[in-house]
């Protein structure tokens, strides 16, 4: 667990959960779904946002909200405030993966990856901050990734979206601290979810001078290792439990990693080891 600086000013009371309102993006599956179910069971009023808007009444309600669309996010957050009067926690889980070599990835695909994984988070946060300020505080939990600390080969734009989230979340925390709003970046390792099955592959279009795909073997090996590790990873409920602790903590950490110890140890190794030593070990473990 990596704890960030503790903020001195907090006006958020977390002694009880009854009546507290959580808006969770990406709640139709995976970490978002597990978090919605856990918080609802603890007495939170949970609104789970997704493109499909699937809820689990009477435990929690679904909200149709597309994080890629400004108007959809603005209307969605406004509806939560209108219905419940407040938003005590925003948990940003929406995201997807893109696999392929950087050289072969169209810029349009790269933009789509960041549109959801990074700008989708920025839209939701921007809409949720005004009601949080007016009510005197709140919690923002951004589901990042260990891939936002260690770059993942052949998933460069996924890593880029999470690296961007790390810097964004840290800067945001400074800006909103005086309003009693706390920001935490949760960094899962490999987690068993539908994320693996829904990962999108870049459609490879070979240049005329290439008789075969120069990256095919490396992509297949690296992504195969990643999928195997994801399928053998921690349960999404593990991440949900960590998010619960963050929301109930009097002094929430700036960052917290979740998952198997050997994966989480990589973040420390990157800081402590000479980069050539670290990268040699990373290349071996990542199949490149």
C-alpha positions in Angstrom: 0.0 0.0 0.0 1.5 3.3 -1.1 0.2 6.2 1.0 0.5 9.8 -0.3 0.6 13.0 1.7 -2.2 13.5 4.3 -4.3 16.6 3.8 -4.9 18.7 7.0 -8.3 20.1 6.1 -11.2 17.7 6.2 -14.8 18.6 6.7 -16.2 15.2 5.6 -17.7 13.0 8.3 -17.5 9.3 7.6 -18.8 7.7 10.8 -21.9 6.4 9.2 -22.8 5.3 5.7 -26.6 5.6 5.9 -27.8 8.1 3.4 -24.4 8.7 1.8 -24.6 8.8 -2.0 -22.1 7.2 -4.3 -21.9 7.6 -8.0 -20.0 4.8 -9.7 -19.0 4.9 -13.4 -18.5 1.6 -15.3 -20.9 -0.1 -12.9 -22.2 -2.7 -15.3 -19.3 -5.1 -14.9 -16.0 -5.8 -13.2 -14.6 -3.5 -10.5 -17.5 -1.0 -10.9 -20.1 -3.7 -10.4 -18.3 -5.2 -7.4 -18.0 -1.8 -5.8 -21.7 -1.0 -6.3 -22.8 -4.2 -4.7 -20.4 -3.8 -1.8 -21.4 -0.2 -1.0 -25.1 -0.9 -1.4 -24.8 -3.8 1.1 -23.2 -1.4 3.6 -26.1 1.0 3.4 -24.9 3.5 0.8 -27.3 5.0 -1.7 -25.6 3.8 -4.9 -26.1 5.0 -8.4 -24.3 2.9 -10.9 -23.6 4.6 -14.3 -22.9 2.9 -17.5 -23.8 3.0 -21.2 -26.5 0.4 -20.5 -27.6 1.8 -17.2 -28.1 -1.6 -15.6 -28.9 -1.5 -11.9 -29.8 -4.1 -9.2 -33.0 -2.8 -7.7 -33.8 -2.4 -4.9 -30.1 -2.6 -3.8 -28.9 0.1 -6.2 -30.1 2.0 -9.2 -28.7 2.2 -12.7 -28.1 5.4 -14.7 -27.6 5.6 -18.4 -24.5 7.8 -18.8 -21.8 7.7 -21.5 -18.6 9.1 -20.1 -17.4 9.8 -23.7 -20.2 12.4 -24.0 -20.1 15.8 -22.3 -23.9 16.2 -22.3 -24.6 12.7 -21.1 -22.2 13.1 -18.1 -23.6 16.6 -17.2 -27.2 15.3 -17.3 -26.3 12.2 -15.4 -24.6 13.9 -12.5 -27.3 16.6 -12.4 -30.0 13.8 -12.1 -28.2 12.3 -9.2 -28.1 15.6 -7.3 -31.7 16.3 -8.2 -32.8 12.9 -7.0 -30.6 12.6 -3.8 -29.5 16.1 -3.0 -25.8 15.3 -2.9 -22.9 13.2 -4.1 -20.6 12.0 -1.3 -18.4 9.8 -3.4 -17.5 9.6 -7.1 -15.8 6.3 -8.0 -14.5 6.4 -11.6 -14.2 2.8 -12.9 -15.2 3.1 -16.5 -12.5 2.0 -19.0 -11.4 -0.6 -21.6 -8.2 -2.0 -23.1 -6.5 -1.7 -26.5 -3.9 -4.2 -27.6 -1.4 -3.7 -30.4 1.9 -2.3 -31.4 2.3 1.5 -31.3 3.5 1.6 -34.9 0.3 -0.2 -36.1 -2.2 1.6 -33.9 -4.2 4.3 -35.8 -4.4 7.6 -34.0 -8.2 7.3 -34.1 -7.9 4.2 -31.9 -5.5 5.8 -29.6 -7.8 8.8 -29.2 -10.8 6.5 -28.5 -8.7 4.8 -25.7 -7.9 8.1 -24.0 -11.4 9.5 -24.6 -12.9 6.9 -22.2 -10.1 6.0 -19.9 -8.9 9.6 -19.2 -11.3 12.2 -20.5 -14.2 10.2 -19.4 -12.9 10.4 -15.8 -12.2 14.2 -16.3 -15.8 14.7 -17.4 -17.3 12.9 -14.4 -15.0 14.7 -11.9 -15.7 18.1 -13.4 -19.4 17.5 -13.1 -19.3 16.1 -9.6 -17.0 18.8 -8.0 -19.5 21.7 -7.8 -22.1 19.8 -5.7 -19.2 18.4 -3.5 -17.9 21.9 -2.9 -21.3 23.2 -2.1 -22.0 20.5 0.4 -18.6 20.9 2.1 -16.7 17.9 0.9 -16.6 14.5 -0.7 -14.4 11.7 -1.9 -13.1 11.1 -5.4 -11.7 7.6 -6.1 -10.0 7.2 -9.5 -9.4 3.5 -10.5 -6.0 3.7 -12.1 -3.7 0.7 -12.6 -0.3 -0.6 -12.0 0.0 0.0 -15.8 -0.1 3.7 -14.8 3.2 3.2 -13.0 4.9 0.5 -15.2 4.4 0.8 -19.0 2.8 -2.4 -20.6 4.2 -3.3 -24.0 1.6 -3.6 -26.8 -0.8 -1.8 -24.5 1.0 1.5 -24.7 -2.2 3.7 -25.0 -3.8 1.9 -22.1 -0.7 2.7 -20.1 -0.7 6.2 -21.4 -4.3 6.8 -20.2 -3.4 5.5 -16.7 -0.2 7.5 -16.5 -2.2 10.6 -17.4 -4.7 9.7 -14.7 -2.0 9.5 -12.1 -0.7 13.0 -12.8 -4.2 14.4 -13.2 -5.4 12.9 -9.9 -2.3 14.2 -8.0 -2.8 17.7 -9.3 -6.5 17.6 -8.7 -5.9 16.6 -5.0 -4.0 19.9 -4.4 -6.7 22.0 -6.0 -9.6 20.6 -4.1 -8.1 19.9 -0.7 -9.3 23.2 0.8 -12.9 22.3 0.0 -12.7 19.1 2.0 -12.6 16.9 -1.1 -10.2 14.0 -1.0 -8.7 12.3 -4.0 -7.4 8.7 -4.1 -5.8 6.8 -6.9 -6.5 3.0 -6.6 -4.0 1.0 -8.6 -5.1 -2.6 -9.3 -2.8 -5.2 -10.7 -4.2 -8.1 -12.7 -7.9 -8.6 -11.8 -10.3 -11.3 -13.0 -13.0 -9.4 -14.9 -14.6 -9.2 -18.3 -11.9 -6.7 -19.1 -9.8 -9.5 -20.6 -12.5 -10.7 -22.9 -13.5 -7.2 -24.0 -10.0 -6.0 -24.8 -9.9 -4.6 -28.4 -7.2 -5.6 -30.8 -5.7 -3.2 -33.3 -6.6 -4.1 -36.9 -3.3 -4.5 -38.5 -2.8 -3.1 -42.0 0.6 -4.1 -43.4 2.7 -1.7 -45.4 3.5 -2.7 -49.0 7.1 -3.4 -48.1 6.1 -5.9 -45.3 5.6 -9.4 -46.5 4.5 -10.4 -43.0 3.5 -8.7 -39.7 6.8 -7.9 -37.9 5.1 -7.6 -34.5 2.7 -10.5 -34.7 4.8 -13.0 -32.7 5.7 -10.5 -30.0 2.1 -9.2 -29.6 0.7 -12.7 -29.4 3.2 -13.7 -26.7 3.0 -10.5 -24.6 -0.8 -10.2 -24.7 -1.1 -14.0 -24.1 0.9 -13.6 -20.9 -1.2 -10.6 -19.8 -4.4 -12.5 -20.4 -3.1 -15.5 -18.4 -2.1 -13.3 -15.5 -5.5 -11.5 -15.6 -7.4 -14.7 -15.5 -5.3 -15.8 -12.6 -5.5 -12.4 -10.9 -7.3 -11.2 -7.8 -11.1 -11.0 -7.7 -12.8 -7.6 -8.4 -14.2 -7.8 -4.9 -10.7 -7.3 -3.6 -10.6 -3.9 -5.3 -14.1 -3.1 -4.1 -13.0 -3.8 -0.5 -10.1 -1.4 -0.9 -12.3 1.3 -2.3 -14.6 0.8 0.7 -11.7 1.4 3.1 -10.7 4.5 1.2 -14.2 5.9 1.4 -14.4 5.2 5.1 -10.9 6.4 6.1 -10.6 9.6 8.1 -7.3 10.3 6.2 -7.5 8.5 2.9 -4.2 7.7 1.1 -3.3 9.5 -2.1 -2.5 6.1 -3.7 -3.1 2.5 -2.9 -2.2 -0.6 -4.9 -4.3 -3.7 -5.0 -3.6 -7.2 -6.1 -0.9 -9.9 -5.8 2.2 -8.9 -3.8 4.7 -9.7 -6.6 2.9 -7.4 -9.0 2.6 -4.6 -6.5 6.3 -5.0 -5.6 7.2 -3.9 -9.1 6.3 -0.3 -8.3 8.9 -0.3 -5.5 11.5 -2.1 -7.7 11.1 0.6 -10.4 11.9 3.3 -7.9 14.8 1.5 -6.2 16.6 -0.5 -8.9 18.9 0.9 -11.7 16.6 1.3 -14.7 18.6 -1.2 -16.8 18.2 -3.9 -14.1 14.5 -3.1 -13.7 13.8 -3.1 -17.4 15.6 -6.4 -17.9 13.4 -8.0 -15.3 10.3 -6.3 -16.6 10.9 -7.4 -20.2 11.3 -11.0 -19.0 8.0 -11.0 -17.0 6.1 -9.2 -19.8 7.2 -11.5 -22.5 9.2 -9.1 -24.6 
